Amino acid sequence: MKIFVDENIPKMTVSEIQNRFQDTKDIRGTKDEGLEDEKIWDIVKSEKRLLVTTDKGFSRYRYQKHNGIIIILLKHPTLSKIHQRVLTALKEYSESEWENRLVIVRDTVKSTWCSNK
């Protein structure tokens, strides 16, 4: 599975994802760090990657064809809480099940939305 990790995801989580999924893109520390959401979305779509982020603004793309979106929305996020929620969410679905699926993980509830595109 190809994954794009937004710069707001803890580095320890990125390392764990890279260990599990060889094709993981992290823009932290690159020339693309700080890109606007629209440009990040263009990269995610063109490279057919699942997006992992804490930016709820990406939920607006749920109606477009995509390879999956995980958004972590916690009231009092800590590095370890984000880490745990991301890794749990990644295990929930197989690679083929992520297509057009948006998963929003909150403190006690998980919302899933999937388009039939």
Secondary structure, DSSP 8 states (H G I E B T S, - for coil): --EEE-TTS-HHHHHHHHHH-SSEEE-TTSTTTT--HHHHHHHHHHTT-EEEES-GGGGGGGGS--S-EEEE--SS--HHHHHHHHHHHHHHS-GGGGTTEEEEE-SS-EEEEE---
